[in-house]
Amino acid sequence: RGDNVFGTTVSKSFPRTDLAGEPIDGMDTVSISIASYRVVESKKHGKYAQYLVIFCDGNFRNTVGVWKRYSDFSQLSRKVTQGHHESCAAAINPLNVTEDRDVEILPNAITSWRLLKKRQRWYRCLDAGYLSLKVFLLERFLHDILFESSNPQILRDFVGVNSSEGSLNRMGSVKA
């Protein structure tokens, strides 16, 4: 187990919207960080690292901590980069007609993910030095998503939070 010694919590405020996406009064302030990592062992997966993602949606009472594996971050990266590839194809070929599905382009998040992949070891390295660097790079990836997003829904989905200010329904989480 190790703390994220270089970690920081960052926050951003977003205009509040209703379920239809229309603006309503108020702001939602979201913050995210990775507090620590741990190495766990299971019969099914053997030894692997988990990262404690701390997510606050609104006030401190709406703070959750969720242990995530690298594969969870990898799945999030596919959501972030998927829109990037589709929009690049449209930009290269102006005759290419694509549906506008409100895909956000998050170039810094994509770059952060690529930097993390360049530092990745071949196989499940559980060395404390490596995990300290990895937790820092994973947090940087989450920070870039937060800063570049026009709304916090992608991060809410990542940690399993249904809505802001309301009851925070989550799966597999630990109260922080």
BALOBA-1460 file (C-alpha; in Angstrom, 3 decimals):
// residues 176
<rec num="1" residu="r" x="0.000" y="0.000" z="0.000"/>
<rec num="2" residu="g" x="1.238" y="3.477" z="-0.780"/>
<rec num="3" residu="d" x="0.047" y="7.058" z="-0.739"/>
<rec num="4" residu="n" x="0.040" y="9.283" z="-3.783"/>
<rec num="5" residu="v" x="2.804" y="11.569" z="-2.489"/>
<rec num="6" residu="f" x="2.723" y="13.816" z="-5.569"/>
<rec num="7" residu="g" x="-1.062" y="13.834" z="-5.802"/>
<rec num="8" residu="t" x="-3.341" y="16.825" z="-5.662"/>
<rec num="9" residu="t" x="-7.069" y="17.293" z="-5.649"/>
<rec num="10" residu="v" x="-8.373" y="19.505" z="-8.424"/>
<rec num="11" residu="s" x="-11.853" y="20.886" z="-8.878"/>
<rec num="12" residu="k" x="-13.940" y="22.558" z="-11.522"/>
<rec num="13" residu="s" x="-17.375" y="24.158" z="-11.499"/>
<rec num="14" residu="f" x="-19.945" y="23.375" z="-14.170"/>
<rec num="15" residu="p" x="-23.247" y="25.105" z="-14.968"/>
<rec num="16" residu="r" x="-26.094" y="22.960" z="-13.652"/>
<rec num="17" residu="t" x="-28.407" y="21.292" z="-16.188"/>
<rec num="18" residu="d" x="-31.666" y="19.378" z="-15.954"/>
<rec num="19" residu="l" x="-32.196" y="15.836" z="-17.250"/>
<rec num="20" residu="a" x="-32.804" y="17.182" z="-20.768"/>
<rec num="21" residu="g" x="-29.484" y="19.041" z="-20.689"/>
<rec num="22" residu="e" x="-31.083" y="22.479" z="-20.423"/>
<rec num="23" residu="p" x="-29.349" y="25.033" z="-18.166"/>
<rec num="24" residu="i" x="-30.859" y="25.665" z="-14.729"/>
<rec num="25" residu="d" x="-29.792" y="27.895" z="-11.846"/>
<rec num="26" residu="g" x="-26.710" y="26.933" z="-9.915"/>
<rec num="27" residu="m" x="-23.309" y="25.387" z="-10.339"/>
<rec num="28" residu="d" x="-21.970" y="21.902" z="-9.696"/>
<rec num="29" residu="t" x="-18.434" y="21.797" z="-8.335"/>
<rec num="30" residu="v" x="-16.646" y="18.503" z="-8.856"/>
<rec num="31" residu="s" x="-13.245" y="17.445" z="-7.555"/>
<rec num="32" residu="i" x="-11.210" y="14.323" z="-8.182"/>
<rec num="33" residu="s" x="-7.957" y="12.803" z="-7.007"/>
<rec num="34" residu="i" x="-6.280" y="9.456" z="-6.400"/>
<rec num="35" residu="a" x="-5.381" y="9.174" z="-2.729"/>
<rec num="36" residu="s" x="-3.423" y="5.925" z="-2.712"/>
<rec num="37" residu="y" x="-2.826" y="2.521" z="-4.220"/>
<rec num="38" residu="r" x="-2.791" y="-0.986" z="-2.813"/>
<rec num="39" residu="v" x="-1.831" y="-4.431" z="-4.003"/>
<rec num="40" residu="v" x="-4.528" y="-7.062" z="-3.565"/>
<rec num="41" residu="e" x="-4.668" y="-10.745" z="-4.354"/>
<rec num="42" residu="s" x="-7.552" y="-12.859" z="-5.567"/>
<rec num="43" residu="k" x="-7.767" y="-16.477" z="-6.655"/>
<rec num="44" residu="k" x="-9.195" y="-15.455" z="-10.007"/>
<rec num="45" residu="h" x="-6.774" y="-12.637" z="-10.925"/>
<rec num="46" residu="g" x="-3.707" y="-13.197" z="-8.760"/>
<rec num="47" residu="k" x="-1.944" y="-10.073" z="-7.436"/>
<rec num="48" residu="y" x="-2.841" y="-6.698" z="-8.917"/>
<rec num="49" residu="a" x="-2.904" y="-3.000" z="-8.016"/>
<rec num="50" residu="q" x="-5.953" y="-0.927" z="-7.179"/>
<rec num="51" residu="y" x="-6.155" y="2.856" z="-6.981"/>
<rec num="52" residu="l" x="-8.389" y="4.803" z="-4.580"/>
<rec num="53" residu="v" x="-10.225" y="7.442" z="-6.628"/>
<rec num="54" residu="i" x="-11.736" y="10.184" z="-4.443"/>
<rec num="55" residu="f" x="-14.633" y="11.983" z="-6.134"/>
<rec num="56" residu="c" x="-16.580" y="14.883" z="-4.646"/>
<rec num="57" residu="d" x="-19.725" y="16.111" z="-6.374"/>
<rec num="58" residu="g" x="-20.911" y="19.230" z="-4.593"/>
<rec num="59" residu="n" x="-20.164" y="19.426" z="-0.880"/>
<rec num="60" residu="f" x="-18.007" y="17.143" z="1.266"/>
<rec num="61" residu="r" x="-21.015" y="14.966" z="2.176"/>
<rec num="62" residu="n" x="-21.102" y="13.851" z="-1.441"/>
<rec num="63" residu="t" x="-17.563" y="12.479" z="-1.404"/>
<rec num="64" residu="v" x="-16.983" y="8.875" z="-2.371"/>
<rec num="65" residu="g" x="-13.894" y="6.740" z="-2.596"/>
<rec num="66" residu="v" x="-13.832" y="3.928" z="-5.134"/>
<rec num="67" residu="w" x="-11.062" y="1.360" z="-5.640"/>
<rec num="68" residu="k" x="-10.346" y="1.031" z="-9.376"/>
<rec num="69" residu="r" x="-8.095" y="-1.291" z="-11.332"/>
<rec num="70" residu="y" x="-5.961" y="-0.263" z="-14.289"/>
<rec num="71" residu="s" x="-8.484" y="-1.996" z="-16.580"/>
<rec num="72" residu="d" x="-11.151" y="0.482" z="-15.390"/>
<rec num="73" residu="f" x="-8.920" y="3.383" z="-16.418"/>
<rec num="74" residu="s" x="-8.222" y="1.661" z="-19.723"/>
<rec num="75" residu="q" x="-11.959" y="1.412" z="-20.379"/>
<rec num="76" residu="l" x="-12.330" y="5.127" z="-19.554"/>
<rec num="77" residu="s" x="-9.514" y="5.932" z="-21.981"/>
<rec num="78" residu="r" x="-11.392" y="4.140" z="-24.756"/>
<rec num="79" residu="k" x="-14.392" y="6.399" z="-24.129"/>
<rec num="80" residu="v" x="-12.134" y="9.456" z="-24.262"/>
<rec num="81" residu="t" x="-10.212" y="8.431" z="-27.386"/>
<rec num="82" residu="q" x="-13.175" y="6.953" z="-29.285"/>
<rec num="83" residu="g" x="-14.624" y="10.375" z="-30.076"/>
<rec num="84" residu="h" x="-11.150" y="11.622" z="-30.982"/>
<rec num="85" residu="h" x="-10.667" y="9.064" z="-33.777"/>
<rec num="86" residu="e" x="-14.125" y="9.677" z="-35.251"/>
<rec num="87" residu="s" x="-13.713" y="13.452" z="-35.311"/>
<rec num="88" residu="c" x="-10.207" y="13.197" z="-36.806"/>
<rec num="89" residu="a" x="-11.568" y="11.146" z="-39.694"/>
<rec num="90" residu="a" x="-14.198" y="13.807" z="-40.340"/>
<rec num="91" residu="a" x="-11.587" y="16.562" z="-40.210"/>
<rec num="92" residu="i" x="-9.326" y="14.792" z="-42.703"/>
<rec num="93" residu="n" x="-12.103" y="14.191" z="-45.204"/>
<rec num="94" residu="p" x="-14.523" y="17.139" z="-45.421"/>
<rec num="95" residu="l" x="-16.917" y="15.025" z="-47.524"/>
<rec num="96" residu="n" x="-17.203" y="12.504" z="-44.718"/>
<rec num="97" residu="v" x="-20.589" y="13.077" z="-43.098"/>
<rec num="98" residu="t" x="-20.760" y="11.956" z="-39.504"/>
<rec num="99" residu="e" x="-23.556" y="12.189" z="-37.010"/>
<rec num="100" residu="d" x="-23.104" y="14.854" z="-34.380"/>
<rec num="101" residu="r" x="-23.375" y="12.835" z="-31.183"/>
<rec num="102" residu="d" x="-22.041" y="15.514" z="-28.842"/>
<rec num="103" residu="v" x="-18.626" y="13.870" z="-28.839"/>
<rec num="104" residu="e" x="-16.163" y="15.903" z="-26.833"/>
<rec num="105" residu="i" x="-12.552" y="16.152" z="-27.901"/>
<rec num="106" residu="l" x="-10.172" y="15.938" z="-24.928"/>
<rec num="107" residu="p" x="-6.672" y="16.311" z="-26.417"/>
<rec num="108" residu="n" x="-4.791" y="16.739" z="-23.117"/>
<rec num="109" residu="a" x="-6.473" y="13.682" z="-21.617"/>
<rec num="110" residu="i" x="-5.548" y="11.687" z="-24.716"/>
<rec num="111" residu="t" x="-1.944" y="12.891" z="-24.428"/>
<rec num="112" residu="s" x="-1.845" y="11.998" z="-20.716"/>
<rec num="113" residu="w" x="-3.083" y="8.506" z="-21.500"/>
<rec num="114" residu="r" x="-0.449" y="8.070" z="-24.217"/>
<rec num="115" residu="l" x="2.293" y="9.184" z="-21.812"/>
<rec num="116" residu="l" x="1.068" y="6.662" z="-19.254"/>
<rec num="117" residu="k" x="1.086" y="3.909" z="-21.897"/>
<rec num="118" residu="k" x="4.685" y="4.800" z="-22.841"/>
<rec num="119" residu="r" x="5.732" y="4.265" z="-19.211"/>
<rec num="120" residu="q" x="3.809" y="1.002" z="-18.880"/>
<rec num="121" residu="r" x="5.760" y="-2.140" z="-18.038"/>
<rec num="122" residu="w" x="5.263" y="-5.396" z="-19.904"/>
<rec num="123" residu="y" x="3.408" y="-7.280" z="-17.252"/>
<rec num="124" residu="r" x="1.723" y="-6.392" z="-13.973"/>
<rec num="125" residu="c" x="4.643" y="-4.714" z="-12.225"/>
<rec num="126" residu="l" x="3.872" y="-4.233" z="-8.526"/>
<rec num="127" residu="d" x="7.090" y="-2.439" z="-7.600"/>
<rec num="128" residu="a" x="6.368" y="0.478" z="-5.209"/>
<rec num="129" residu="g" x="8.404" y="2.968" z="-7.271"/>
<rec num="130" residu="y" x="6.592" y="2.058" z="-10.460"/>
<rec num="131" residu="l" x="3.161" y="2.156" z="-8.780"/>
<rec num="132" residu="s" x="3.952" y="5.613" z="-7.333"/>
<rec num="133" residu="l" x="4.648" y="6.913" z="-10.837"/>
<rec num="134" residu="k" x="1.610" y="5.123" z="-12.260"/>
<rec num="135" residu="v" x="-0.785" y="6.558" z="-9.659"/>
<rec num="136" residu="f" x="0.549" y="10.051" z="-10.451"/>
<rec num="137" residu="l" x="0.018" y="9.541" z="-14.209"/>
<rec num="138" residu="l" x="-3.466" y="8.063" z="-13.717"/>
<rec num="139" residu="e" x="-4.427" y="11.058" z="-11.597"/>
<rec num="140" residu="r" x="-3.100" y="13.424" z="-14.238"/>
<rec num="141" residu="f" x="-5.296" y="11.630" z="-16.801"/>
<rec num="142" residu="l" x="-8.372" y="12.141" z="-14.589"/>
<rec num="143" residu="h" x="-7.470" y="15.809" z="-14.016"/>
<rec num="144" residu="d" x="-7.220" y="16.426" z="-17.759"/>
<rec num="145" residu="i" x="-10.617" y="14.829" z="-18.320"/>
<rec num="146" residu="l" x="-12.098" y="17.075" z="-15.624"/>
<rec num="147" residu="f" x="-10.493" y="20.250" z="-17.002"/>
<rec num="148" residu="e" x="-11.436" y="19.603" z="-20.636"/>
<rec num="149" residu="s" x="-14.967" y="18.271" z="-20.160"/>
<rec num="150" residu="s" x="-17.963" y="20.543" z="-20.578"/>
<rec num="151" residu="n" x="-19.839" y="18.505" z="-17.943"/>
<rec num="152" residu="p" x="-18.778" y="15.998" z="-15.272"/>
<rec num="153" residu="q" x="-20.881" y="13.050" z="-16.465"/>
<rec num="154" residu="i" x="-17.997" y="10.945" z="-17.810"/>
<rec num="155" residu="l" x="-16.327" y="11.075" z="-14.373"/>
<rec num="156" residu="r" x="-19.620" y="10.457" z="-12.553"/>
<rec num="157" residu="d" x="-20.062" y="7.360" z="-14.685"/>
<rec num="158" residu="f" x="-16.478" y="6.276" z="-13.956"/>
<rec num="159" residu="v" x="-16.971" y="6.314" z="-10.174"/>
<rec num="160" residu="g" x="-20.587" y="5.105" z="-10.314"/>
<rec num="161" residu="v" x="-22.280" y="8.278" z="-9.092"/>
<rec num="162" residu="n" x="-25.785" y="8.871" z="-10.424"/>
<rec num="163" residu="s" x="-26.252" y="12.591" z="-9.856"/>
<rec num="164" residu="s" x="-24.999" y="15.680" z="-8.107"/>
<rec num="165" residu="e" x="-26.333" y="16.856" z="-4.772"/>
<rec num="166" residu="g" x="-28.792" y="13.960" z="-4.640"/>
<rec num="167" residu="s" x="-28.260" y="10.558" z="-3.171"/>
<rec num="168" residu="l" x="-24.975" y="9.177" z="-4.374"/>
<rec num="169" residu="n" x="-25.751" y="5.660" z="-5.487"/>
<rec num="170" residu="r" x="-22.531" y="3.822" z="-6.198"/>
<rec num="171" residu="m" x="-21.318" y="0.327" z="-6.735"/>
<rec num="172" residu="g" x="-18.186" y="-1.144" z="-5.193"/>
<rec num="173" residu="s" x="-17.294" y="2.041" z="-3.353"/>
<rec num="174" residu="v" x="-16.022" y="2.938" z="0.070"/>
<rec num="175" residu="k" x="-17.094" y="6.055" z="1.960"/>
<rec num="176" residu="a" x="-14.109" y="8.376" z="1.952"/>
